[in-house]
């Protein structure tokens, strides 16, 4: 497995990480616990050392799962988790990043993950009621106390990133980035490139759409949050097939799968971008890891860029209310 450095912080991880959210949150039905643990073990065996979770996934159960699965490999892996949601009665109840909440969240995460230090700690979503300088200052203190190694932000704006980085260097920004979600190219990616911050790309497979396994006839299970996403209506799926046709064209050319082309495209954009596709299936895990072997020429990348620019993606990422508050 190739490795990549997330910006200038010294944090080096496998070129492909594993997003663990779907093992117990959002993408129903969930696998049996033993199967999820086995999948994580297979990931380590195939060279993945970067695993992503959060206290809100479950809530709490995903951290417990990841902690148990990675206990035998603790000295070989990088575990990232997140704080920033108010959790009441087992459900998200808005964002909160008050310093006392951050500290409480970190103590809970350390216990559930069964670790002494969190490798990478993200603010999951920006709290408009708490100055980002206070958030960064609290994490800085936690780093000095030996409870956290690296600081990250998720889905933060350029101004927020700059303010936080001035207090405590930000190692990574985790935001959605893929062939069909590219708004961060306008301001965010240039900002983090300037500051020496890495990008951890979540949903690099378009929440499954770019794998080619979802079409206009796909029915999502009750509890699968794609049921409420504008981009996954039947009309949107039919319209967005044009992007998938482009991906499939390159997949055939490269003797690769659609998923591998989508991930290889993300990897080709910058050497400090690390995608963290999620999966609950071992053959998909192996397929995703295989994307590191897919290379594009400059001409091929330009061809893909030109063709994709002609395709208008139908549907927003999230419903408006979710986009403004707790989009995951």
C-alpha positions in Angstrom: 0.0 0.0 0.0 1.3 3.5 -0.9 1.3 6.1 1.8 0.5 9.8 1.7 1.3 12.8 3.9 -1.6 14.8 5.0 -0.1 18.3 4.5 2.9 19.5 6.4 2.0 18.1 9.8 4.0 14.9 9.6 0.9 12.8 9.6 1.4 9.9 7.1 -1.3 7.4 6.3 -2.2 4.8 3.8 -3.3 6.3 0.4 -6.7 4.7 0.9 -8.4 4.8 4.3 -11.5 3.1 5.6 -14.6 5.0 6.6 -16.3 3.0 9.2 -19.6 5.0 9.6 -21.7 2.7 7.5 -21.0 -0.3 9.7 -23.4 1.0 12.3 -24.9 4.3 11.1 -26.8 5.8 8.1 -26.5 2.9 5.6 -29.0 0.3 6.9 -28.9 -2.7 7.1 -25.8 -3.0 9.1 -23.5 -6.0 9.2 -23.1 -8.4 12.1 -20.5 -7.1 14.5 -18.2 -10.1 13.9 -18.4 -9.5 10.2 -17.5 -5.8 10.6 -14.6 -6.6 12.8 -13.4 -9.2 10.3 -13.6 -6.6 7.5 -11.5 -4.1 9.5 -8.9 -6.9 10.1 -8.8 -7.6 6.4 -8.3 -3.9 5.7 -5.2 -3.9 8.0 -3.9 -7.0 6.4 -4.1 -5.4 3.0 -2.2 -2.3 4.1 -4.9 0.1 5.2 -3.8 1.9 8.4 -6.2 4.9 8.5 -9.6 4.4 10.0 -12.4 6.9 10.5 -15.1 7.0 13.1 -17.0 9.5 15.3 -18.8 9.6 18.6 -22.1 10.4 16.8 -22.0 7.3 14.6 -24.5 5.1 16.4 -24.2 7.2 18.5 -21.2 5.7 20.3 -21.4 2.1 18.9 -19.1 2.8 16.0 -16.3 3.9 18.2 -16.7 0.8 20.3 -16.6 -1.4 17.2 -13.5 0.3 15.8 -11.8 0.2 19.1 -12.4 -3.5 19.6 -11.4 -4.4 16.0 -8.2 -2.4 16.0 -7.0 -3.3 19.5 -4.6 -6.0 18.2 -3.1 -3.5 15.7 -2.9 -0.3 17.8 0.7 0.4 17.1 0.2 0.0 13.4 -2.9 2.2 12.7 -4.1 5.8 12.7 -7.5 6.2 14.3 -9.5 9.4 13.6 -12.6 10.4 15.4 -14.8 13.5 15.8 -16.6 15.6 18.3 -19.1 18.4 17.8 -22.7 17.2 18.1 -24.9 17.4 21.1 -26.2 13.9 21.7 -29.4 13.5 23.7 -31.4 10.3 24.2 -29.3 8.6 21.7 -29.8 11.1 18.9 -28.1 14.2 17.4 -29.6 17.4 18.9 -27.6 20.1 17.0 -24.0 21.0 17.1 -22.0 22.0 20.2 -18.3 22.7 20.5 -18.1 24.3 23.9 -14.7 23.6 25.5 -16.2 21.5 28.3 -18.1 19.4 25.7 -15.0 18.8 23.7 -13.2 17.5 26.8 -16.1 15.3 27.7 -16.3 14.0 24.2 -12.6 13.2 24.1 -12.7 11.3 27.4 -15.7 9.3 26.0 -13.9 8.5 22.8 -10.7 7.4 24.5 -12.7 5.0 26.6 -14.8 3.6 23.8 -11.9 3.3 21.5 -9.8 1.8 24.3 -6.8 3.9 23.5 -4.5 6.3 25.4 -4.4 9.0 22.7 -6.5 10.0 19.7 -4.4 10.1 16.6 -6.5 12.6 14.7 -9.4 14.6 16.3 -11.8 16.5 14.1 -14.4 19.0 14.9 -17.3 17.3 13.1 -19.2 20.4 12.2 -18.5 24.1 12.9 -20.5 25.5 15.9 -21.6 29.0 15.0 -22.0 29.8 18.7 -18.4 29.0 19.7 -15.5 30.9 18.3 -13.3 28.6 16.3 -10.3 30.0 18.2 -11.7 28.6 21.4 -12.2 25.2 19.8 -8.6 25.2 18.4 -7.3 26.3 21.8 -9.0 23.5 23.6 -7.6 20.9 21.2 -4.2 22.5 21.5 -4.4 22.0 25.3 -5.5 18.4 24.7 -2.5 17.9 22.5 -0.2 19.3 25.1 -1.8 16.9 27.6 -1.0 13.9 25.4 -4.6 13.0 24.7 -4.6 14.0 21.1 -1.9 14.0 18.4 -3.3 15.9 15.4 -6.2 18.4 14.9 -8.6 18.3 12.1 -11.8 20.1 10.9 -14.7 18.8 8.8 -16.7 20.7 6.2 -15.3 24.0 7.5 -15.1 27.2 5.4 -11.9 28.9 4.3 -12.1 31.7 6.9 -12.8 29.2 9.7 -9.8 27.1 8.6 -7.5 30.1 8.7 -8.6 31.2 12.1 -8.3 27.7 13.6 -4.9 27.1 11.9 -3.5 30.3 13.5 -4.2 28.9 17.0 -3.4 25.2 16.5 -2.1 23.9 13.2 -4.7 21.9 11.4 -3.4 18.7 9.9 -6.4 17.6 7.9 -9.7 18.9 6.6 -12.3 16.1 6.1 -14.9 17.1 3.5 -16.9 15.5 0.8 -15.1 15.3 -2.5 -15.6 13.2 -5.6 -16.3 13.5 -9.3 -19.8 14.7 -8.5 -19.1 16.8 -5.4 -16.5 19.4 -6.4 -17.5 22.7 -4.9 -14.5 22.7 -2.6 -12.2 23.2 -5.6 -13.2 26.9 -5.7 -11.9 28.1 -2.4 -11.3 25.4 0.2 -8.7 23.3 -1.7 -6.6 26.3 -2.6 -6.7 27.5 1.0 -5.6 24.2 2.5 -2.9 23.8 -0.1 -1.6 27.2 0.8 -1.6 26.4 4.5 -0.2 22.9 4.1 -3.3 21.0 5.3 -4.2 17.6 3.9 -7.7 16.7 2.6 -9.5 13.6 3.7 -12.2 12.9 1.2 -15.3 11.3 2.5 -18.0 9.9 0.2 -15.4 9.7 -2.6 -17.8 7.2 -4.3 -20.7 9.5 -4.2 -22.4 7.5 -1.4 -22.3 4.5 -3.7 -23.6 6.0 -6.9 -20.1 6.1 -8.6 -19.7 2.3 -8.0 -22.2 1.7 -10.8 -24.3 -0.5 -8.6 -27.1 2.0 -8.2 -29.5 2.9 -11.0 -33.0 4.3 -11.4 -34.5 1.0 -10.3 -32.6 0.7 -7.0 -34.7 0.6 -3.9 -33.0 1.6 -0.7 -33.9 -0.1 2.6 -35.9 1.8 5.2 -33.4 3.6 7.4 -31.0 4.2 4.6 -30.5 8.0 4.6 -30.1 8.1 0.8 -33.9 7.9 0.8 -34.0 11.6 1.7 -31.2 12.9 -0.4 -32.1 15.0 -3.5 -29.4 13.4 -5.6 -30.9 10.0 -5.1 -34.4 10.6 -6.3 -35.3 8.5 -9.3 -35.3 11.6 -11.5 -31.8 12.6 -10.3 -30.4 9.1 -10.7 -31.6 8.9 -14.3 -30.1 12.3 -15.1 -26.8 11.6 -13.2 -26.3 8.4 -15.2 -24.4 10.5 -17.7 -21.5 10.9 -15.2 -21.5 7.2 -14.5 -21.4 6.5 -18.2 -18.2 8.6 -18.4 -16.7 6.7 -15.5 -17.6 3.4 -17.1 -16.0 4.5 -20.3 -12.7 5.0 -18.5 -13.2 1.8 -16.5 -13.3 -0.2 -19.7 -10.3 1.6 -21.1 -8.3 1.0 -17.9 -9.6 -2.6 -17.3 -10.8 -1.3 -13.9 -14.1 -1.0 -12.2 -16.2 2.2 -11.9 -15.3 2.5 -8.2 -11.6 2.2 -8.9 -11.8 4.9 -11.6 -13.7 7.2 -9.2 -11.2 6.7 -6.4 -8.2 6.9 -8.7 -9.5 10.3 -10.0 -9.6 11.6 -6.4 -6.1 10.3 -5.7 -4.9 12.0 -9.0 -6.0 15.5 -8.0 -3.4 16.2 -5.3 -0.7 14.1 -3.6 -2.0 15.1 -0.2 -5.6 14.0 -0.7 -6.7 10.7 1.0 -10.1 9.2 0.2 -11.8 7.1 2.9 -14.5 5.0 1.1 -16.7 3.0 3.4 -17.9 -0.5 2.7 -19.2 -3.5 4.6 -18.2 -6.1 2.0 -14.7 -7.7 1.7 -14.7 -7.8 -2.1 -15.5 -4.1 -2.3 -12.7 -3.4 0.2 -10.2 -5.2 -2.0 -11.7 -3.5 -5.1 -11.3 0.0 -3.5 -7.7 -0.7 -2.4 -6.9 -1.7 -6.0 -7.6 1.9 -7.1 -4.1 2.9 -6.0 -2.8 0.9 -9.0 -4.9 2.9 -11.5 -2.9 5.7 -13.1 -4.1 8.4 -15.5 -2.0 10.3 -18.0 -2.3 14.1 -18.1 -4.2 13.8 -21.3 -6.7 11.3 -19.8 -7.3 13.5 -16.8 -7.9 16.5 -19.1 -10.3 14.4 -21.2 -12.2 13.4 -18.1 -12.2 17.0 -17.0 -13.6 18.3 -20.3 -16.2 15.6 -20.5 -17.4 15.9 -16.9 -17.7 19.7 -17.2 -20.4 19.2 -19.8 -22.5 17.1 -17.3 -24.8 18.9 -14.9 -25.4 17.0 -11.7 -29.1 17.0 -10.7 -29.9 17.3 -7.1 -28.2 18.9 -4.1 -26.0 16.9 -1.7 -28.5 17.1 1.1 -31.9 18.6 1.8 -31.5 22.3 2.5 -32.0 22.0 6.3 -29.5 19.2 6.6 -27.0 21.0 4.4 -27.1 24.0 6.7 -26.9 22.1 10.0 -25.8 18.5 10.3 -25.0 17.1 6.8 -22.9 14.0 7.2 
